[in-house]
Protein backbone atom coordinates (compact mmCIF):
# COMPACT_ATOMS: atom_id res chain seq x y z
CA UNK A 1 0.00 0.00 0.00
CA UNK A 2 1.39 3.37 -0.97
CA UNK A 3 1.28 6.42 1.27
CA UNK A 4 -1.33 7.99 -1.03
CA UNK A 5 -3.52 4.86 -0.78
CA UNK A 6 -3.16 4.91 3.00
CA UNK A 7 -4.13 8.58 3.15
CA UNK A 8 -7.19 7.93 0.96
CA UNK A 9 -8.28 5.06 3.22
CA UNK A 10 -7.69 7.11 6.35
CA UNK A 11 -9.70 10.09 5.11
CA UNK A 12 -12.57 8.10 3.59
CA UNK A 13 -15.57 9.15 5.70
CA UNK A 14 -17.84 6.51 4.18
CA UNK A 15 -16.30 3.72 6.32
CA UNK A 16 -18.87 2.12 8.63
CA UNK A 17 -19.66 -1.03 10.57
CA UNK A 18 -23.06 -2.44 9.60
CA UNK A 19 -23.26 -5.48 11.84
CA UNK A 20 -23.57 -5.98 15.60
CA UNK A 21 -20.35 -6.20 17.56
CA UNK A 22 -20.38 -9.32 19.71
CA UNK A 23 -17.64 -9.85 22.23
CA UNK A 24 -16.79 -13.55 22.61
CA UNK A 25 -14.49 -15.42 24.94
CA UNK A 26 -11.55 -17.24 23.43
CA UNK A 27 -10.27 -20.03 25.70
CA UNK A 28 -6.83 -19.77 24.11
CA UNK A 29 -6.58 -16.13 25.23
CA UNK A 30 -8.45 -16.20 28.58
CA UNK A 31 -9.40 -13.89 30.27
CA UNK A 32 -9.68 -11.90 27.05
CA UNK A 33 -12.87 -11.32 25.06
CA UNK A 34 -12.63 -10.49 21.35
CA UNK A 35 -14.61 -9.39 18.32
CA UNK A 36 -14.02 -9.09 14.59
CA UNK A 37 -16.28 -7.17 12.17
CA UNK A 38 -16.03 -6.08 8.55
CA UNK A 39 -15.81 -2.40 7.70
CA UNK A 40 -17.78 -1.30 4.66
CA UNK A 41 -17.07 1.75 2.53
CA UNK A 42 -18.05 3.28 -0.79
CA UNK A 43 -14.61 2.34 -2.12
CA UNK A 44 -14.94 -1.29 -0.98
CA UNK A 45 -11.67 -1.48 0.92
CA UNK A 46 -10.93 -5.03 2.17
CA UNK A 47 -10.69 -4.03 5.85
CA UNK A 48 -11.98 -5.23 9.20
CA UNK A 49 -11.71 -4.22 12.84
CA UNK A 50 -10.50 -6.62 15.49
CA UNK A 51 -10.91 -5.75 19.15
CA UNK A 52 -9.86 -7.37 22.39
CA UNK A 53 -10.42 -6.63 26.04
CA UNK A 54 -8.44 -8.29 28.82
CA UNK A 55 -10.70 -8.34 31.88
CA UNK A 56 -7.85 -9.13 34.27
CA UNK A 57 -5.63 -6.13 33.50
CA UNK A 58 -8.41 -4.01 31.94
CA UNK A 59 -6.69 -3.32 28.61
CA UNK A 60 -8.66 -2.55 25.48
CA UNK A 61 -7.18 -2.85 21.99
CA UNK A 62 -8.60 -2.12 18.54
CA UNK A 63 -6.84 -2.85 15.26
CA UNK A 64 -7.91 -1.87 11.74
CA UNK A 65 -6.61 -4.56 9.37
CA UNK A 66 -6.30 -4.35 5.60
CA UNK A 67 -6.57 -7.80 4.07
CHARMM internal coordinates of N, CA and C (Angstrom, degrees):
IC EDIT
DIST 1 N 1 CA 1.4326
DIST 1 CA 1 C 1.5245
ANGL 1 N 1 CA 1 C 108.18
DIST 1 C 2 N 1.3029
ANGL 1 CA 1 C 2 N 115.50
DIHE 1 N 1 CA 1 C 2 N 130.33
DIST 2 N 2 CA 1.4659
ANGL 1 C 2 N 2 CA 119.83
DIHE 1 CA 1 C 2 N 2 CA 178.91
DIST 2 CA 2 C 1.5306
ANGL 2 N 2 CA 2 C 110.00
DIHE 1 C 2 N 2 CA 2 C -80.92
DIST 2 C 3 N 1.3076
ANGL 2 CA 2 C 3 N 116.05
DIHE 2 N 2 CA 2 C 3 N 166.54
DIST 3 N 3 CA 1.4591
ANGL 2 C 3 N 3 CA 120.61
DIHE 2 CA 2 C 3 N 3 CA 177.25
DIST 3 CA 3 C 1.5297
ANGL 3 N 3 CA 3 C 110.61
DIHE 2 C 3 N 3 CA 3 C -61.86
DIST 3 C 4 N 1.3356
ANGL 3 CA 3 C 4 N 116.98
DIHE 3 N 3 CA 3 C 4 N -39.76
DIST 4 N 4 CA 1.4626
ANGL 3 C 4 N 4 CA 120.38
DIHE 3 CA 3 C 4 N 4 CA 178.67
DIST 4 CA 4 C 1.5276
ANGL 4 N 4 CA 4 C 111.56
DIHE 3 C 4 N 4 CA 4 C -63.72
DIST 4 C 5 N 1.3486
ANGL 4 CA 4 C 5 N 117.11
DIHE 4 N 4 CA 4 C 5 N -40.75
DIST 5 N 5 CA 1.4618
ANGL 4 C 5 N 5 CA 120.61
DIHE 4 CA 4 C 5 N 5 CA 177.12
DIST 5 CA 5 C 1.5297
ANGL 5 N 5 CA 5 C 111.13
DIHE 4 C 5 N 5 CA 5 C -64.36
DIST 5 C 6 N 1.3363
ANGL 5 CA 5 C 6 N 115.98
DIHE 5 N 5 CA 5 C 6 N -40.47
DIST 6 N 6 CA 1.4557
ANGL 5 C 6 N 6 CA 120.54
DIHE 5 CA 5 C 6 N 6 CA 177.46
DIST 6 CA 6 C 1.5262
ANGL 6 N 6 CA 6 C 111.04
DIHE 5 C 6 N 6 CA 6 C -62.18
DIST 6 C 7 N 1.3168
ANGL 6 CA 6 C 7 N 116.53
DIHE 6 N 6 CA 6 C 7 N -45.48
DIST 7 N 7 CA 1.4665
ANGL 6 C 7 N 7 CA 121.08
DIHE 6 CA 6 C 7 N 7 CA 179.43
DIST 7 CA 7 C 1.5317
ANGL 7 N 7 CA 7 C 110.94
DIHE 6 C 7 N 7 CA 7 C -61.66
DIST 7 C 8 N 1.3260
ANGL 7 CA 7 C 8 N 117.21
DIHE 7 N 7 CA 7 C 8 N -40.80
DIST 8 N 8 CA 1.4679
ANGL 7 C 8 N 8 CA 120.76
DIHE 7 CA 7 C 8 N 8 CA 178.93
DIST 8 CA 8 C 1.5272
ANGL 8 N 8 CA 8 C 110.04
DIHE 7 C 8 N 8 CA 8 C -63.60
DIST 8 C 9 N 1.3240
ANGL 8 CA 8 C 9 N 117.64
DIHE 8 N 8 CA 8 C 9 N -44.16
DIST 9 N 9 CA 1.4600
ANGL 8 C 9 N 9 CA 121.83
DIHE 8 CA 8 C 9 N 9 CA 177.83
DIST 9 CA 9 C 1.5231
ANGL 9 N 9 CA 9 C 110.74
DIHE 8 C 9 N 9 CA 9 C -62.41
DIST 9 C 10 N 1.3068
ANGL 9 CA 9 C 10 N 116.83
DIHE 9 N 9 CA 9 C 10 N -45.49
DIST 10 N 10 CA 1.4558
ANGL 9 C 10 N 10 CA 122.21
DIHE 9 CA 9 C 10 N 10 CA -178.66
DIST 10 CA 10 C 1.5265
ANGL 10 N 10 CA 10 C 112.01
DIHE 9 C 10 N 10 CA 10 C -60.77
DIST 10 C 11 N 1.3132
ANGL 10 CA 10 C 11 N 116.87
DIHE 10 N 10 CA 10 C 11 N -40.91
DIST 11 N 11 CA 1.4654
ANGL 10 C 11 N 11 CA 121.36
DIHE 10 CA 10 C 11 N 11 CA -174.83
DIST 11 CA 11 C 1.5320
ANGL 11 N 11 CA 11 C 114.17
DIHE 10 C 11 N 11 CA 11 C -92.45
DIST 11 C 12 N 1.3177
ANGL 11 CA 11 C 12 N 117.46
DIHE 11 N 11 CA 11 C 12 N 1.45
DIST 12 N 12 CA 1.4596
ANGL 11 C 12 N 12 CA 121.20
DIHE 11 CA 11 C 12 N 12 CA 178.77
DIST 12 CA 12 C 1.5310
ANGL 12 N 12 CA 12 C 109.08
DIHE 11 C 12 N 12 CA 12 C -73.50
DIST 12 C 13 N 1.3147
ANGL 12 CA 12 C 13 N 117.56
DIHE 12 N 12 CA 12 C 13 N 108.87
DIST 13 N 13 CA 1.4666
ANGL 12 C 13 N 13 CA 121.71
DIHE 12 CA 12 C 13 N 13 CA -177.27
DIST 13 CA 13 C 1.5227
ANGL 13 N 13 CA 13 C 113.08
DIHE 12 C 13 N 13 CA 13 C -83.20
DIST 13 C 14 N 1.3340
ANGL 13 CA 13 C 14 N 117.69
DIHE 13 N 13 CA 13 C 14 N 0.78
DIST 14 N 14 CA 1.4631
ANGL 13 C 14 N 14 CA 119.25
DIHE 13 CA 13 C 14 N 14 CA 178.74
DIST 14 CA 14 C 1.5306
ANGL 14 N 14 CA 14 C 112.42
DIHE 13 C 14 N 14 CA 14 C -85.71
DIST 14 C 15 N 1.3312
ANGL 14 CA 14 C 15 N 118.82
DIHE 14 N 14 CA 14 C 15 N -4.87
DIST 15 N 15 CA 1.4661
ANGL 14 C 15 N 15 CA 121.77
DIHE 14 CA 14 C 15 N 15 CA -179.62
DIST 15 CA 15 C 1.5247
ANGL 15 N 15 CA 15 C 109.48
DIHE 14 C 15 N 15 CA 15 C -62.81
DIST 15 C 16 N 1.3452
ANGL 15 CA 15 C 16 N 115.69
DIHE 15 N 15 CA 15 C 16 N 134.42
DIST 16 N 16 CA 1.4652
ANGL 15 C 16 N 16 CA 119.87
DIHE 15 CA 15 C 16 N 16 CA 177.67
DIST 16 CA 16 C 1.5202
ANGL 16 N 16 CA 16 C 110.79
DIHE 15 C 16 N 16 CA 16 C -157.46
DIST 16 C 17 N 1.3212
ANGL 16 CA 16 C 17 N 114.74
DIHE 16 N 16 CA 16 C 17 N 156.62
DIST 17 N 17 CA 1.4588
ANGL 16 C 17 N 17 CA 122.56
DIHE 16 CA 16 C 17 N 17 CA 175.16
DIST 17 CA 17 C 1.5214
ANGL 17 N 17 CA 17 C 106.25
DIHE 16 C 17 N 17 CA 17 C -102.93
DIST 17 C 18 N 1.3356
ANGL 17 CA 17 C 18 N 116.54
DIHE 17 N 17 CA 17 C 18 N 123.55
DIST 18 N 18 CA 1.4560
ANGL 17 C 18 N 18 CA 121.50
DIHE 17 CA 17 C 18 N 18 CA -176.20
DIST 18 CA 18 C 1.5191
ANGL 18 N 18 CA 18 C 113.57
DIHE 17 C 18 N 18 CA 18 C -114.81
DIST 18 C 19 N 1.3110
ANGL 18 CA 18 C 19 N 116.69
DIHE 18 N 18 CA 18 C 19 N 24.87
DIST 19 N 19 CA 1.4566
ANGL 18 C 19 N 19 CA 120.80
DIHE 18 CA 18 C 19 N 19 CA 178.33
DIST 19 CA 19 C 1.5220
ANGL 19 N 19 CA 19 C 108.22
DIHE 18 C 19 N 19 CA 19 C -139.27
DIST 19 C 20 N 1.3323
ANGL 19 CA 19 C 20 N 117.12
DIHE 19 N 19 CA 19 C 20 N 155.78
DIST 20 N 20 CA 1.4630
ANGL 19 C 20 N 20 CA 119.90
DIHE 19 CA 19 C 20 N 20 CA 179.18
DIST 20 CA 20 C 1.5262
ANGL 20 N 20 CA 20 C 110.87
DIHE 19 C 20 N 20 CA 20 C -64.41
DIST 20 C 21 N 1.3064
ANGL 20 CA 20 C 21 N 115.43
DIHE 20 N 20 CA 20 C 21 N 144.38
DIST 21 N 21 CA 1.4640
ANGL 20 C 21 N 21 CA 121.23
DIHE 20 CA 20 C 21 N 21 CA 174.33
DIST 21 CA 21 C 1.5172
ANGL 21 N 21 CA 21 C 107.27
DIHE 20 C 21 N 21 CA 21 C -93.73
DIST 21 C 22 N 1.3146
ANGL 21 CA 21 C 22 N 115.92
DIHE 21 N 21 CA 21 C 22 N 120.06
DIST 22 N 22 CA 1.4630
ANGL 21 C 22 N 22 CA 121.63
DIHE 21 CA 21 C 22 N 22 CA -179.80
DIST 22 CA 22 C 1.5272
ANGL 22 N 22 CA 22 C 109.28
DIHE 21 C 22 N 22 CA 22 C -118.65
DIST 22 C 23 N 1.3074
ANGL 22 CA 22 C 23 N 114.79
DIHE 22 N 22 CA 22 C 23 N 115.99
DIST 23 N 23 CA 1.4589
ANGL 22 C 23 N 23 CA 120.03
DIHE 22 CA 22 C 23 N 23 CA 176.70
DIST 23 CA 23 C 1.5281
ANGL 23 N 23 CA 23 C 108.25
DIHE 22 C 23 N 23 CA 23 C -78.49
DIST 23 C 24 N 1.3314
ANGL 23 CA 23 C 24 N 116.48
DIHE 23 N 23 CA 23 C 24 N 130.90
DIST 24 N 24 CA 1.4675
ANGL 23 C 24 N 24 CA 120.98
DIHE 23 CA 23 C 24 N 24 CA 179.61
DIST 24 CA 24 C 1.5228
ANGL 24 N 24 CA 24 C 109.67
DIHE 23 C 24 N 24 CA 24 C -128.86
DIST 24 C 25 N 1.3118
ANGL 24 CA 24 C 25 N 114.42
DIHE 24 N 24 CA 24 C 25 N 148.36
DIST 25 N 25 CA 1.4601
ANGL 24 C 25 N 25 CA 119.96
DIHE 24 CA 24 C 25 N 25 CA 177.12
DIST 25 CA 25 C 1.5222
ANGL 25 N 25 CA 25 C 109.56
DIHE 24 C 25 N 25 CA 25 C -79.42
DIST 25 C 26 N 1.2973
ANGL 25 CA 25 C 26 N 115.90
DIHE 25 N 25 CA 25 C 26 N 143.28
DIST 26 N 26 CA 1.4543
ANGL 25 C 26 N 26 CA 122.34
DIHE 25 CA 25 C 26 N 26 CA 176.48
DIST 26 CA 26 C 1.5258
ANGL 26 N 26 CA 26 C 106.94
DIHE 25 C 26 N 26 CA 26 C -122.23
DIST 26 C 27 N 1.3289
ANGL 26 CA 26 C 27 N 118.05
DIHE 26 N 26 CA 26 C 27 N 107.77
DIST 27 N 27 CA 1.4691
ANGL 26 C 27 N 27 CA 120.47
DIHE 26 CA 26 C 27 N 27 CA -177.35
DIST 27 CA 27 C 1.5306
ANGL 27 N 27 CA 27 C 113.62
DIHE 26 C 27 N 27 CA 27 C -54.24
DIST 27 C 28 N 1.3050
ANGL 27 CA 27 C 28 N 117.30
DIHE 27 N 27 CA 27 C 28 N -29.50
DIST 28 N 28 CA 1.4639
ANGL 27 C 28 N 28 CA 120.37
DIHE 27 CA 27 C 28 N 28 CA 179.87
DIST 28 CA 28 C 1.5280
ANGL 28 N 28 CA 28 C 112.28
DIHE 27 C 28 N 28 CA 28 C -71.39
DIST 28 C 29 N 1.3377
ANGL 28 CA 28 C 29 N 116.92
DIHE 28 N 28 CA 28 C 29 N -18.91
DIST 29 N 29 CA 1.4649
ANGL 28 C 29 N 29 CA 121.19
DIHE 28 CA 28 C 29 N 29 CA -178.09
DIST 29 CA 29 C 1.5271
ANGL 29 N 29 CA 29 C 112.66
DIHE 28 C 29 N 29 CA 29 C -124.02
DIST 29 C 30 N 1.3417
ANGL 29 CA 29 C 30 N 117.32
DIHE 29 N 29 CA 29 C 30 N 25.28
DIST 30 N 30 CA 1.4673
ANGL 29 C 30 N 30 CA 121.04
DIHE 29 CA 29 C 30 N 30 CA -178.94
DIST 30 CA 30 C 1.5252
ANGL 30 N 30 CA 30 C 109.89
DIHE 29 C 30 N 30 CA 30 C -56.55
DIST 30 C 31 N 1.3098
ANGL 30 CA 30 C 31 N 120.17
DIHE 30 N 30 CA 30 C 31 N 140.73
DIST 31 N 31 CA 1.4593
ANGL 30 C 31 N 31 CA 129.73
DIHE 30 CA 30 C 31 N 31 CA 6.50
DIST 31 CA 31 C 1.5372
ANGL 31 N 31 CA 31 C 113.40
DIHE 30 C 31 N 31 CA 31 C -96.31
DIST 31 C 32 N 1.3022
ANGL 31 CA 31 C 32 N 116.61
DIHE 31 N 31 CA 31 C 32 N 39.60
DIST 32 N 32 CA 1.4564
ANGL 31 C 32 N 32 CA 121.20
DIHE 31 CA 31 C 32 N 32 CA -177.31
DIST 32 CA 32 C 1.5265
ANGL 32 N 32 CA 32 C 111.62
DIHE 31 C 32 N 32 CA 32 C -91.77
DIST 32 C 33 N 1.3390
ANGL 32 CA 32 C 33 N 115.54
DIHE 32 N 32 CA 32 C 33 N 141.11
DIST 33 N 33 CA 1.4613
ANGL 32 C 33 N 33 CA 121.31
DIHE 32 CA 32 C 33 N 33 CA 170.43
DIST 33 CA 33 C 1.5210
ANGL 33 N 33 CA 33 C 106.98
DIHE 32 C 33 N 33 CA 33 C -110.05
DIST 33 C 34 N 1.3445
ANGL 33 CA 33 C 34 N 116.34
DIHE 33 N 33 CA 33 C 34 N 150.07
DIST 34 N 34 CA 1.4644
ANGL 33 C 34 N 34 CA 120.51
DIHE 33 CA 33 C 34 N 34 CA -172.67
DIST 34 CA 34 C 1.5232
ANGL 34 N 34 CA 34 C 111.24
DIHE 33 C 34 N 34 CA 34 C -139.15
DIST 34 C 35 N 1.3228
ANGL 34 CA 34 C 35 N 114.98
DIHE 34 N 34 CA 34 C 35 N 160.97
DIST 35 N 35 CA 1.4641
ANGL 34 C 35 N 35 CA 120.75
DIHE 34 CA 34 C 35 N 35 CA 169.48
DIST 35 CA 35 C 1.5172
ANGL 35 N 35 CA 35 C 108.86
DIHE 34 C 35 N 35 CA 35 C -145.48
DIST 35 C 36 N 1.3251
ANGL 35 CA 35 C 36 N 115.18
DIHE 35 N 35 CA 35 C 36 N 161.57
DIST 36 N 36 CA 1.4619
ANGL 35 C 36 N 36 CA 122.49
DIHE 35 CA 35 C 36 N 36 CA 175.08
DIST 36 CA 36 C 1.5268
ANGL 36 N 36 CA 36 C 107.16
DIHE 35 C 36 N 36 CA 36 C -148.29
DIST 36 C 37 N 1.3388
ANGL 36 CA 36 C 37 N 116.88
DIHE 36 N 36 CA 36 C 37 N 125.31
DIST 37 N 37 CA 1.4622
ANGL 36 C 37 N 37 CA 121.67
DIHE 36 CA 36 C 37 N 37 CA 179.32
DIST 37 CA 37 C 1.5298
ANGL 37 N 37 CA 37 C 109.94
DIHE 36 C 37 N 37 CA 37 C -138.15
DIST 37 C 38 N 1.3153
ANGL 37 CA 37 C 38 N 114.89
DIHE 37 N 37 CA 37 C 38 N 148.25
DIST 38 N 38 CA 1.4627
ANGL 37 C 38 N 38 CA 120.86
DIHE 37 CA 37 C 38 N 38 CA 176.35
DIST 38 CA 38 C 1.5185
ANGL 38 N 38 CA 38 C 109.99
DIHE 37 C 38 N 38 CA 38 C -75.10
DIST 38 C 39 N 1.3251
ANGL 38 CA 38 C 39 N 114.96
DIHE 38 N 38 CA 38 C 39 N 150.19
DIST 39 N 39 CA 1.4608
ANGL 38 C 39 N 39 CA 121.74
DIHE 38 CA 38 C 39 N 39 CA 175.06
DIST 39 CA 39 C 1.5209
ANGL 39 N 39 CA 39 C 106.94
DIHE 38 C 39 N 39 CA 39 C -112.78
DIST 39 C 40 N 1.3101
ANGL 39 CA 39 C 40 N 116.33
DIHE 39 N 39 CA 39 C 40 N 123.82
DIST 40 N 40 CA 1.4614
ANGL 39 C 40 N 40 CA 121.27
DIHE 39 CA 39 C 40 N 40 CA 179.55
DIST 40 CA 40 C 1.5276
ANGL 40 N 40 CA 40 C 109.62
DIHE 39 C 40 N 40 CA 40 C -98.61
DIST 40 C 41 N 1.3308
ANGL 40 CA 40 C 41 N 114.95
DIHE 40 N 40 CA 40 C 41 N 152.42
DIST 41 N 41 CA 1.4607
ANGL 40 C 41 N 41 CA 120.28
DIHE 40 CA 40 C 41 N 41 CA 177.34
DIST 41 CA 41 C 1.5216
ANGL 41 N 41 CA 41 C 108.89
DIHE 40 C 41 N 41 CA 41 C -154.92
DIST 41 C 42 N 1.3163
ANGL 41 CA 41 C 42 N 115.84
DIHE 41 N 41 CA 41 C 42 N 162.91
DIST 42 N 42 CA 1.4623
ANGL 41 C 42 N 42 CA 120.42
DIHE 41 CA 41 C 42 N 42 CA 177.00
DIST 42 CA 42 C 1.5256
ANGL 42 N 42 CA 42 C 111.40
DIHE 41 C 42 N 42 CA 42 C -61.14
DIST 42 C 43 N 1.3168
ANGL 42 CA 42 C 43 N 116.93
DIHE 42 N 42 CA 42 C 43 N -31.80
DIST 43 N 43 CA 1.4668
ANGL 42 C 43 N 43 CA 121.68
DIHE 42 CA 42 C 43 N 43 CA -178.83
DIST 43 CA 43 C 1.5261
ANGL 43 N 43 CA 43 C 112.51
DIHE 42 C 43 N 43 CA 43 C -81.97
DIST 43 C 44 N 1.3289
ANGL 43 CA 43 C 44 N 117.70
DIHE 43 N 43 CA 43 C 44 N -14.83
DIST 44 N 44 CA 1.4649
ANGL 43 C 44 N 44 CA 121.19
DIHE 43 CA 43 C 44 N 44 CA 178.28
DIST 44 CA 44 C 1.5162
ANGL 44 N 44 CA 44 C 114.18
DIHE 43 C 44 N 44 CA 44 C 73.10
DIST 44 C 45 N 1.3146
ANGL 44 CA 44 C 45 N 117.38
DIHE 44 N 44 CA 44 C 45 N 33.66
DIST 45 N 45 CA 1.4670
ANGL 44 C 45 N 45 CA 120.31
DIHE 44 CA 44 C 45 N 45 CA 178.09
DIST 45 CA 45 C 1.5320
ANGL 45 N 45 CA 45 C 110.37
DIHE 44 C 45 N 45 CA 45 C -58.66
DIST 45 C 46 N 1.3296
ANGL 45 CA 45 C 46 N 118.26
DIHE 45 N 45 CA 45 C 46 N 140.09
DIST 46 N 46 CA 1.4644
ANGL 45 C 46 N 46 CA 120.58
DIHE 45 CA 45 C 46 N 46 CA 177.73
DIST 46 CA 46 C 1.5342
ANGL 46 N 46 CA 46 C 110.40
DIHE 45 C 46 N 46 CA 46 C -84.51
DIST 46 C 47 N 1.3437
ANGL 46 CA 46 C 47 N 116.21
DIHE 46 N 46 CA 46 C 47 N 75.05
DIST 47 N 47 CA 1.4625
ANGL 46 C 47 N 47 CA 120.18
DIHE 46 CA 46 C 47 N 47 CA -176.09
DIST 47 CA 47 C 1.5304
ANGL 47 N 47 CA 47 C 110.88
DIHE 46 C 47 N 47 CA 47 C -127.27
DIST 47 C 48 N 1.3335
ANGL 47 CA 47 C 48 N 114.24
DIHE 47 N 47 CA 47 C 48 N 156.32
DIST 48 N 48 CA 1.4543
ANGL 47 C 48 N 48 CA 121.26
DIHE 47 CA 47 C 48 N 48 CA 173.83
DIST 48 CA 48 C 1.5210
ANGL 48 N 48 CA 48 C 109.16
DIHE 47 C 48 N 48 CA 48 C -146.49
DIST 48 C 49 N 1.3218
ANGL 48 CA 48 C 49 N 115.71
DIHE 48 N 48 CA 48 C 49 N 162.10
DIST 49 N 49 CA 1.4576
ANGL 48 C 49 N 49 CA 122.36
DIHE 48 CA 48 C 49 N 49 CA 177.29
DIST 49 CA 49 C 1.5206
ANGL 49 N 49 CA 49 C 107.93
DIHE 48 C 49 N 49 CA 49 C -110.62
DIST 49 C 50 N 1.3117
ANGL 49 CA 49 C 50 N 114.77
DIHE 49 N 49 CA 49 C 50 N 134.58
DIST 50 N 50 CA 1.4583
ANGL 49 C 50 N 50 CA 121.36
DIHE 49 CA 49 C 50 N 50 CA 176.30
DIST 50 CA 50 C 1.5294
ANGL 50 N 50 CA 50 C 106.35
DIHE 49 C 50 N 50 CA 50 C -121.52
DIST 50 C 51 N 1.3243
ANGL 50 CA 50 C 51 N 115.58
DIHE 50 N 50 CA 50 C 51 N 130.34
DIST 51 N 51 CA 1.4571
ANGL 50 C 51 N 51 CA 119.66
DIHE 50 CA 50 C 51 N 51 CA 179.97
DIST 51 CA 51 C 1.5117
ANGL 51 N 51 CA 51 C 110.69
DIHE 50 C 51 N 51 CA 51 C -126.44
DIST 51 C 52 N 1.3183
ANGL 51 CA 51 C 52 N 115.42
DIHE 51 N 51 CA 51 C 52 N 152.83
DIST 52 N 52 CA 1.4649
ANGL 51 C 52 N 52 CA 120.14
DIHE 51 CA 51 C 52 N 52 CA 175.67
DIST 52 CA 52 C 1.5247
ANGL 52 N 52 CA 52 C 109.29
DIHE 51 C 52 N 52 CA 52 C -145.65
DIST 52 C 53 N 1.3116
ANGL 52 CA 52 C 53 N 114.58
DIHE 52 N 52 CA 52 C 53 N 147.02
DIST 53 N 53 CA 1.4579
ANGL 52 C 53 N 53 CA 121.26
DIHE 52 CA 52 C 53 N 53 CA 177.62
DIST 53 CA 53 C 1.5156
ANGL 53 N 53 CA 53 C 108.10
DIHE 52 C 53 N 53 CA 53 C -135.21
DIST 53 C 54 N 1.3242
ANGL 53 CA 53 C 54 N 116.37
DIHE 53 N 53 CA 53 C 54 N 121.93
DIST 54 N 54 CA 1.4550
ANGL 53 C 54 N 54 CA 122.07
DIHE 53 CA 53 C 54 N 54 CA 177.52
DIST 54 CA 54 C 1.5299
ANGL 54 N 54 CA 54 C 107.28
DIHE 53 C 54 N 54 CA 54 C -95.01
DIST 54 C 55 N 1.3220
ANGL 54 CA 54 C 55 N 115.65
DIHE 54 N 54 CA 54 C 55 N 110.69
DIST 55 N 55 CA 1.4696
ANGL 54 C 55 N 55 CA 121.44
DIHE 54 CA 54 C 55 N 55 CA -176.37
DIST 55 CA 55 C 1.5193
ANGL 55 N 55 CA 55 C 112.26
DIHE 54 C 55 N 55 CA 55 C -66.23
DIST 55 C 56 N 1.3232
ANGL 55 CA 55 C 56 N 117.12
DIHE 55 N 55 CA 55 C 56 N -30.62
DIST 56 N 56 CA 1.4615
ANGL 55 C 56 N 56 CA 121.07
DIHE 55 CA 55 C 56 N 56 CA -176.12
DIST 56 CA 56 C 1.5301
ANGL 56 N 56 CA 56 C 111.57
DIHE 55 C 56 N 56 CA 56 C -69.40
DIST 56 C 57 N 1.3194
ANGL 56 CA 56 C 57 N 117.15
DIHE 56 N 56 CA 56 C 57 N -48.77
DIST 57 N 57 CA 1.4674
ANGL 56 C 57 N 57 CA 120.24
DIHE 56 CA 56 C 57 N 57 CA -177.47
DIST 57 CA 57 C 1.5285
ANGL 57 N 57 CA 57 C 112.55
DIHE 56 C 57 N 57 CA 57 C -105.72
DIST 57 C 58 N 1.3403
ANGL 57 CA 57 C 58 N 116.33
DIHE 57 N 57 CA 57 C 58 N 5.09
DIST 58 N 58 CA 1.4579
ANGL 57 C 58 N 58 CA 124.51
DIHE 57 CA 57 C 58 N 58 CA 175.51
DIST 58 CA 58 C 1.5373
ANGL 58 N 58 CA 58 C 112.68
DIHE 57 C 58 N 58 CA 58 C 53.04
DIST 58 C 59 N 1.3385
ANGL 58 CA 58 C 59 N 114.68
DIHE 58 N 58 CA 58 C 59 N 53.16
DIST 59 N 59 CA 1.4637
ANGL 58 C 59 N 59 CA 119.87
DIHE 58 CA 58 C 59 N 59 CA 175.41
DIST 59 CA 59 C 1.5213
ANGL 59 N 59 CA 59 C 109.09
DIHE 58 C 59 N 59 CA 59 C -111.75
DIST 59 C 60 N 1.3059
ANGL 59 CA 59 C 60 N 115.18
DIHE 59 N 59 CA 59 C 60 N 138.29
DIST 60 N 60 CA 1.4522
ANGL 59 C 60 N 60 CA 123.03
DIHE 59 CA 59 C 60 N 60 CA -178.30
DIST 60 CA 60 C 1.5228
ANGL 60 N 60 CA 60 C 108.54
DIHE 59 C 60 N 60 CA 60 C -121.05
DIST 60 C 61 N 1.3391
ANGL 60 CA 60 C 61 N 116.28
DIHE 60 N 60 CA 60 C 61 N 130.93
DIST 61 N 61 CA 1.4611
ANGL 60 C 61 N 61 CA 121.16
DIHE 60 CA 60 C 61 N 61 CA -177.29
DIST 61 CA 61 C 1.5201
ANGL 61 N 61 CA 61 C 109.34
DIHE 60 C 61 N 61 CA 61 C -134.09
DIST 61 C 62 N 1.3393
ANGL 61 CA 61 C 62 N 116.06
DIHE 61 N 61 CA 61 C 62 N 135.51
DIST 62 N 62 CA 1.4544
ANGL 61 C 62 N 62 CA 122.50
DIHE 61 CA 61 C 62 N 62 CA 172.70
DIST 62 CA 62 C 1.5205
ANGL 62 N 62 CA 62 C 108.57
DIHE 61 C 62 N 62 CA 62 C -125.72
DIST 62 C 63 N 1.3370
ANGL 62 CA 62 C 63 N 115.73
DIHE 62 N 62 CA 62 C 63 N 139.84
DIST 63 N 63 CA 1.4536
ANGL 62 C 63 N 63 CA 120.33
DIHE 62 CA 62 C 63 N 63 CA 178.81
DIST 63 CA 63 C 1.5272
ANGL 63 N 63 CA 63 C 108.42
DIHE 62 C 63 N 63 CA 63 C -134.26
DIST 63 C 64 N 1.3215
ANGL 63 CA 63 C 64 N 116.59
DIHE 63 N 63 CA 63 C 64 N 131.87
DIST 64 N 64 CA 1.4585
ANGL 63 C 64 N 64 CA 122.37
DIHE 63 CA 63 C 64 N 64 CA 174.09
DIST 64 CA 64 C 1.5230
ANGL 64 N 64 CA 64 C 106.58
DIHE 63 C 64 N 64 CA 64 C -97.65
DIST 64 C 65 N 1.3384
ANGL 64 CA 64 C 65 N 116.78
DIHE 64 N 64 CA 64 C 65 N 119.06
DIST 65 N 65 CA 1.4594
ANGL 64 C 65 N 65 CA 120.74
DIHE 64 CA 64 C 65 N 65 CA -173.52
DIST 65 CA 65 C 1.5222
ANGL 65 N 65 CA 65 C 110.61
DIHE 64 C 65 N 65 CA 65 C -116.21
DIST 65 C 66 N 1.3231
ANGL 65 CA 65 C 66 N 115.44
DIHE 65 N 65 CA 65 C 66 N 130.60
DIST 66 N 66 CA 1.4519
ANGL 65 C 66 N 66 CA 122.97
DIHE 65 CA 65 C 66 N 66 CA 176.14
DIST 66 CA 66 C 1.5230
ANGL 66 N 66 CA 66 C 107.22
DIHE 65 C 66 N 66 CA 66 C -96.92
DIST 66 C 67 N 1.3310
ANGL 66 CA 66 C 67 N 116.20
DIHE 66 N 66 CA 66 C 67 N 119.63
DIST 67 N 67 CA 1.4599
ANGL 66 C 67 N 67 CA 119.28
DIHE 66 CA 66 C 67 N 67 CA -177.73
DIST 67 CA 67 C 1.4932
ANGL 67 N 67 CA 67 C 108.94
DIHE 66 C 67 N 67 CA 67 C -66.26
END
COOR INIT
IC SEED 1 N 1 CA 1 C
IC BUILD
